Amino acid sequence: MAGLLVEADPEWKEGEYVLPAAPAEKGLRAFFVSSASPNRFLIDMETLTVDSDGVVRYVLVVRSPSGAESVTYEGIRCATRERRIYASGRKDGSWSESKNSAWAPIVENSYNRPRAALAGDVFCDGPAPPRDRREVLRRLDGALDFINPVQGRRP
């Protein structure tokens, strides 16, 4: 598979996961993606896990300036620099599981940019996942110290 940082472990098996509760505003944490995007990108910290299978799972919330919102439950596998979208959130707080949920490479394009930012700046040390949830929180705190020069505010 092109774009892998290391050879994929042929014995790797994805662990079980459970769809989380809908995100609550108090658990959302912003992270910087790009000054070219007017959208806000947030992770629901209540759903963030660093699992024994090496997958970092989380809820991603993307908000546009007009108020449109996208909510997805996702995973990033640092060892192969891949992402997977497990489900999309509905307005009523329930989930719609993705029909074609599969691991796909994280490439630098506008659709994958939030995942590339998370993998490269917050979650992964090259092919290694973060040690634990606390490590991700520490890294996110550092990312929030960045002031967006274009908008003059934290992302």
C-alpha positions in Angstrom: 0.0 0.0 0.0 1.5 3.4 -1.0 2.2 6.0 1.6 2.8 3.6 4.6 5.4 4.7 7.0 6.3 1.2 7.9 5.4 -2.2 6.6 1.9 -3.1 7.7 1.9 -5.9 10.3 0.1 -8.8 8.6 -0.9 -10.1 12.0 -2.5 -6.9 13.1 -6.2 -7.1 14.1 -8.4 -4.1 14.9 -9.8 -4.2 18.4 -13.5 -3.8 19.3 -15.0 -0.4 19.6 -18.3 1.0 20.8 -20.0 4.1 19.3 -19.8 6.8 21.9 -22.4 9.2 23.2 -23.0 12.3 21.1 -20.5 15.0 21.8 -21.3 17.6 24.4 -20.1 21.2 24.0 -18.1 21.1 27.3 -15.9 18.3 26.0 -15.0 19.9 22.7 -11.4 21.0 22.2 -10.3 23.1 19.1 -7.2 22.3 17.1 -5.5 24.1 14.3 -5.8 22.7 10.8 -5.1 25.6 8.3 -5.4 29.3 8.1 -6.9 28.7 4.6 -10.0 27.2 6.1 -12.7 29.3 7.7 -14.0 26.2 9.5 -13.4 25.3 13.2 -12.2 21.8 13.9 -12.8 20.3 17.3 -12.3 16.9 19.1 -14.6 15.6 21.7 -12.2 14.9 24.5 -14.7 12.6 26.3 -14.6 10.2 23.4 -10.8 10.2 22.8 -9.1 6.8 23.4 -5.7 5.4 22.7 -6.5 1.7 22.4 -4.3 -1.4 22.7 -4.6 -2.0 18.9 -2.6 1.2 18.3 -5.7 3.1 17.1 -6.5 6.6 18.4 -10.3 6.9 18.3 -12.2 10.2 18.7 -15.2 12.3 17.6 -14.4 15.0 15.1 -16.7 18.1 14.9 -16.3 20.5 12.0 -18.2 23.8 12.1 -18.6 26.2 9.2 -19.0 30.0 9.7 -22.6 29.6 8.6 -23.4 27.2 11.4 -23.3 23.9 9.4 -21.8 21.1 11.5 -20.4 17.7 10.6 -19.8 15.1 13.3 -17.9 11.8 12.7 -16.5 9.0 14.9 -13.1 8.2 13.5 -9.8 6.4 14.1 -6.2 7.1 13.1 -3.7 4.3 12.9 -0.2 5.9 13.3 1.7 2.8 12.2 0.3 3.0 8.7 -0.8 6.7 8.6 -4.4 5.6 7.8 -7.8 6.8 9.0 -11.2 5.2 9.2 -14.6 6.8 9.6 -16.8 4.5 11.7 -20.0 6.6 11.8 -21.6 10.0 11.2 -23.5 11.9 13.8 -27.2 12.8 13.4 -28.9 15.9 14.8 -30.8 13.8 17.4 -27.4 12.5 18.8 -27.6 9.1 17.3 -25.0 7.6 14.9 -25.3 6.3 11.3 -22.6 3.7 10.8 -20.6 4.1 7.7 -21.5 1.6 5.1 -18.0 1.6 3.5 -16.0 2.1 6.6 -12.4 1.0 5.7 -8.9 2.0 6.5 -7.7 4.6 3.9 -4.4 6.5 3.6 -4.2 10.0 5.1 -3.2 12.2 2.2 -2.7 16.0 2.2 -5.9 17.3 0.6 -8.7 19.5 1.9 -10.9 16.6 2.9 -8.1 14.8 4.9 -6.4 17.9 6.2 -7.9 17.6 9.7 -6.8 14.0 9.9 -3.3 14.9 8.6 -3.1 17.7 11.2 -4.1 15.3 14.0 -1.8 12.5 12.8 1.2 14.8 12.2 0.9 17.4 14.9 -1.0 15.7 17.8 -1.4 11.9 17.8 1.6 10.3 16.1 5.3 10.2 16.7 6.1 8.9 13.2 4.6 5.4 13.2 4.1 5.3 16.9 0.8 6.2 18.6 0.8 8.4 21.7 1.5 6.6 24.9 -1.9 7.4 26.4 -4.8 9.8 26.5 -2.9 12.2 28.8 -0.2 12.5 26.2 -2.8 13.6 23.6 -4.2 16.2 26.0 -0.7 17.6 26.6 -0.1 17.9 22.9 -3.4 19.5 22.3 -2.7 22.1 25.0 0.6 22.9 23.1 -1.3 23.2 19.8 -3.7 25.6 21.4 -0.8 27.9 22.4 -0.5 28.7 18.7 -2.2 31.9 17.7 -3.8 31.9 14.3 -2.0 34.8 12.6 -4.7 35.3 9.9 -7.6 35.4 12.2 -5.8 36.7 15.3 -7.3 34.2 17.6 -6.9 30.7 18.8 -8.2 28.2 16.3 
